[in-house]
Amino acid sequence: RFVPKRMVPLSFPLSKCALWDPVPMGDITGAHITYYRNPRLSLVEKTLRLAYRHAKQNEKKPFSCFLLGTLAVDEDGEGITLTIDRFDPGRQV
């Protein structure tokens, strides 16, 4: 809920049964993407050129845009590959 000039905690309606036990169990585990995997970045040249051209033509500095792609685990299971293959300049509004 949004109340002007005041933050209100998020609450859910009361229920007779819970889907999970909210009490923490076990040791803390790191969830950083490079903790268990070797990351690799692959960027399509056309996407990079489009983003560069858009940045040079843009009058506002800084500006926002989106780089879109896919994240895949390598066949050997030891690494991940982030392939960026699309550029979206976003909306000016």
C-alpha positions as CSV (number, residue, x, y, z in Angstrom):
1,R,0.0,0.0,0.0
2,F,1.2,3.5,-0.7
3,V,0.5,6.2,1.9
4,P,1.8,9.7,1.1
5,K,4.9,10.7,3.1
6,R,4.9,7.5,5.1
7,M,6.0,4.0,4.4
8,V,3.7,1.2,5.5
9,P,5.0,-2.4,5.9
10,L,3.7,-5.0,3.5
11,S,1.3,-7.4,5.1
12,F,-0.6,-10.5,3.9
13,P,-4.0,-11.6,5.1
14,L,-4.1,-14.1,7.9
15,S,-4.2,-17.8,6.8
16,K,-4.9,-21.0,8.6
17,C,-1.9,-22.8,7.0
18,A,1.5,-21.5,5.8
19,L,3.2,-22.7,2.6
20,W,6.6,-22.6,4.3
21,D,8.3,-22.3,7.6
22,P,9.7,-18.7,7.9
23,V,12.3,-19.7,10.5
24,P,15.9,-19.7,8.9
25,M,17.6,-23.1,8.8
26,G,21.2,-24.0,8.2
27,D,24.3,-21.9,7.4
28,I,24.3,-18.7,5.3
29,T,25.2,-19.4,1.7
30,G,26.6,-16.9,-0.8
31,A,24.4,-16.4,-3.8
32,H,26.8,-14.4,-6.0
33,I,26.8,-15.6,-9.6
34,T,30.6,-15.9,-9.7
35,Y,30.8,-17.9,-6.4
36,Y,30.2,-21.2,-8.1
37,R,30.6,-20.5,-11.8
38,N,33.1,-18.9,-14.2
39,P,31.2,-16.1,-16.0
40,R,31.7,-15.3,-19.7
41,L,30.3,-12.3,-21.6
42,S,29.5,-12.5,-25.3
43,L,28.3,-9.3,-27.1
44,V,27.1,-9.2,-30.7
45,E,29.0,-6.5,-32.6
46,K,25.8,-5.1,-34.3
47,T,24.3,-4.5,-30.8
48,L,27.4,-2.7,-29.6
49,R,27.4,-0.5,-32.7
50,L,23.7,0.3,-32.3
51,A,24.2,1.3,-28.7
52,Y,27.3,3.4,-29.5
53,R,25.4,5.2,-32.3
54,H,22.5,5.9,-30.1
55,A,24.7,7.3,-27.3
56,K,26.5,9.6,-29.7
57,Q,23.2,10.9,-31.1
58,N,21.5,11.4,-27.8
59,E,21.4,15.0,-26.5
60,K,20.7,14.1,-22.9
61,K,23.7,12.9,-20.9
62,P,23.3,10.5,-19.2
63,F,20.6,8.5,-20.8
64,S,19.0,5.1,-20.1
65,C,18.6,2.1,-22.4
66,F,18.4,-1.7,-22.2
67,L,20.8,-4.4,-23.3
68,L,18.9,-7.7,-23.6
69,G,20.2,-11.2,-23.9
70,T,20.2,-14.7,-22.6
71,L,22.0,-16.4,-19.7
72,A,23.0,-20.1,-20.2
73,V,25.0,-22.6,-18.2
74,D,27.8,-24.2,-20.2
75,E,27.6,-27.9,-21.2
76,D,30.3,-28.9,-18.6
77,G,28.4,-27.1,-15.8
78,E,31.4,-25.1,-14.8
79,G,30.6,-21.8,-16.3
80,I,27.9,-19.5,-17.4
81,T,27.6,-17.4,-20.6
82,L,25.7,-14.1,-20.9
83,T,25.0,-13.4,-24.5
84,I,23.8,-9.8,-25.2
85,D,22.2,-9.7,-28.6
86,R,19.6,-6.9,-28.5
87,F,19.6,-3.2,-27.9
88,D,16.5,-1.3,-26.8
89,P,16.8,2.5,-26.4
90,G,13.7,2.6,-24.2
91,R,11.1,5.3,-24.2
92,Q,11.9,9.0,-23.8
93,V,8.9,9.5,-21.5
